[in-house]
Amino acid sequence: MKAIIETGGKQYHVAEGDTIFVEKLDVEEGKKVVFDKVLMANGVVGNPYVKGATVEGEVVKNGKSKKITIFTYVPNKKSTRKKQGHRQPYTKVEIKKIK
């Protein structure tokens, strides 16, 4: 079975056994998480969500991604340079069951 779920403002195409990286969830490692915003499940498209459909998963890990460097500047100006780093937090989820 395959499904399309929505979490963290993004949509993910998942199947049973998949591992996905989603925006950080407030769930501890090893705990179950249920996604109820299912846009499509096994070929059935919702309007906007499929009623009664859920996707169950297990949190594998909470962490931060690799650092990206943001460098902005304005040409021909003095002291208008800014260097900044950012590490986006994520949650690694393993999909267990699609209902």
N, C-alpha and C positions, 0 to 999 in steps of 0.2 A: 504494500500500500504506500501511496505517496500523498503528500499534502503540501499546501502552502500556508505558512503561519505568519502572523504579524506580531512583532515584539520590538520595543525600543524604536519605533518609527520606521522600521525596515521590514521587508518581507523575505522569507527564507523558504526555499524549496527543499523539503526533507523527506526521507524515507526511514523506515525502521532500521536501526543500527547505525545511522549517520551520526557524525560528531560535528557540531556547529559552534562557531564563536559568535555570541550575541552581546549586545550592550549589557553592562553590569547589572545583575539582578541581586536583590537583597536576600539571597538564599545561601546557606552554608554548604560546604563541600560534602558530597555523599547524600544530600537530601533530594527528594523528588520535587519537580516543578511541573505544573500543568499549564499548557497554553490553550486558552479557550477562544482566542481570536483566530479561527481557522477560515481562510478565504476559499480554499478548495480542498476537498478530501476525496480521493479515489474517483476523480472525474466529475464530482458533483460540485458545481460552482454556487457559492452563496451570494446573498444580496443584502448587505455586504459580507456577512459571515454565514457559515453553514450552521444551522441550528442543531444543537446536541453533539456536535463534533468537538473532540478534544485531542490534544497531542500530549503524551506524558514523556517526560525526560528525567534524567538524573544529572545533577551538577557534578562535573568531574573536577573543575578547578576554577578559582577566581584569580585573576592576575592582571598585569599591565603589559601592553604590547611594547615593541621596540620604540625607542625614542626617535621622534622626527624633529628636524631643525627647521624653524621658521625664521627667515631673514628678510626683513623689509627695509627699504631705503628709498629716498627720493634723490634722484640725480641732481647735481649742481647745487646742492645745499650742504651746509656744514652741520655736523652732528644730528643728522636725521637718519641714523641707522639703528636698527633694533634687532637683536638676536635673541631668540626664544626657543625653548624646547618643550615638548609635550609627549606624555605617555598616556594613551587612551586605556582606561580600565575595561576589562572584558570578563565574560563568564563562558567557560567551555561546557557545553551541554551535550550529552549523549541521548539520542532519541530512542526510547524503549518501546512505546506502543502508540498506535494511531487508532482512535475509536471513531 
